[in-house]
Amino acid sequence: MMLNMNKISCLLLAAAATATFTACTGEEDDLFNASAAERLNQTSAIYSARLEAQPNGWAMQYYPTYQDQWPQGCGYLLLMDFDKDRKVRVAMLNEFTDNAFKVDSSAWEIIADNGPVLTFNTYNECMHMFSDPEDIAKTDDSDPVNNKENTLDETGEGFGGDYEFIIVDAPEDASYMMLKGKKRGTYNLLTPIEPGVDYTAYLDDVLGFQKKMFPTTAPVGSLLCFGTDSIYNFEEAGKGLPSFYPRHTDKITYQAFNPFLITKRGNDYYLRFRDVFERTDMTGVLQDMRYDSLEQAFIGVDNSNFRIEGYRPGWFLREHVQALPSNRWTCLKTDSMSAKVRAIVDEVSTEFEALQKDNKGNAVFTYLGIDLRYNVNSDSLFRWNINYKSKQTASVGYLFGGDIMQQKTFTPDDIAEGGAKVAEYRDLVAKENGMAYSAAFTYEKPYGDSEANMLTVVPSIQKLLQMLSREFIVSTVKSKFDLTYLRLTAKDDADIWFDVKK
């Protein structure tokens, strides 16, 4: 079911039009021939019927406030089912329910207050949690063991959210409903939940998908693209409150925030931002995106030039390894690799074990694997290390040439149309795009004398270095949004591949 998002955007800009009951349909025109009490009753019946029209209820994208910090600035997914007895069942699953499914029932009503207003007029543990003026326990950072006191006390404010909502738009077909918080003014979209969908399964599905796309355990980032040149880093999205800033600018100076929520309609996942993105250099606006499983990217509903996608794996491989001297990509002996690569690894391992035996006949040396590092302060840009263990872990390094990323910083004015450095920025982006899915390494020499000697005593290392000295296609192993594992496949031989992890 596709929403008319342009219609919603226009209605949001004209929210003041909700001051009368005639904003949503022509059906209410005859109400003004009735008394005030009759008009109220008829209006209540119309909007109540539309809330009740979805037999399995609605997914509400609820935003307590317009703040930009956790938890008040985050969005929360509430599932709610309205029945004709004026009872509503509200369910949710988030960190404030200890990541357990919670459901509660209460009363609801459509009342008049400068327009039709939905009120949850008896206490509902799920809905009123966001409007209770109580301290939020999950933000308590007290630590009695280390004598640290709680520094966050929201008593008197709580989340600061609403439990009464002005009905901004409610079409006759009940295909969606737009609500506006009466106190905070946040817009909250309701979309139908298909008949037969279990609420617990729905929340597990949506939250599991979000964790897969934006894993907090692997915060390697992703990109928000408004076009070929307008690329933003899109980071720390695991809680739905990402920071974003123009790529190649300073994060601290230029970052902004825009929370989002993910819902599911049919087999499609939709990501909707709380606030609209508007760009003077692009056609249309960005608020709603659909996940394309083939491209593994979120694509703008109204403009396909708007995209959220994972970092391009080829240049992320380089960028991660050069960011810090301690960063590396590792392939252990036990990790995934092709039969051709496995044969070389087994040969290297066998030669290491043959170097020396103890008095029980056990091997003293054990091959562990390889890792890729950035070779700081050297003409050779990379170093592939051969790692082994005797009494302790050790390594020998071999120097490689290859392409590396340029470390340049611009300001948003530099890269805007007409900016003094926009051409330089576009050249850099073009180079990155050209390196997006490949990495080339050229073997040059041993790092030192001990490395040169190792080539004599373990000659099969030469085969390993020859295998590494080529151009690789770099792809993801888990998903394009999780680059903790990458696969390097030789461009000239698809039977040569191995996985590395950061």
Secondary structure by P-SEA (a helix, b strand, c coil): cccaaaaaaaaaaacccccccccccccccccccccaaaaaaaaaaaaaaaaacccbbbbbbccccccccccccbbbbbbbbbccccbbbbbbbcccccccbbbbbbbbbbbbcccbbbbccccccccccccccccccccccccccccccccccccccccccccccccccccccccbbbbcccccbbbbbbbbccccccaaaaaaaaaaaaaaacccccccbbbbcccccccccccccccccccccccccccccbbbbbbbbbbbcccbbbbbbcbbbbbccccccccbbbbcccccbbbbccccccccccccaaaaaaaaaaccccccccccccccccaaaaaaaaaaaaaaaaccccccccccbbbbbbbbbccccccccbbbbbccccccccbbbbbbbbbbbbbccccccccccccccaaaaaaaaaaaaaaccbbbbbbcccccaaaaaaaaaccaaaaaaaaaccccccccccccccccbbbbbbcccccccccccc
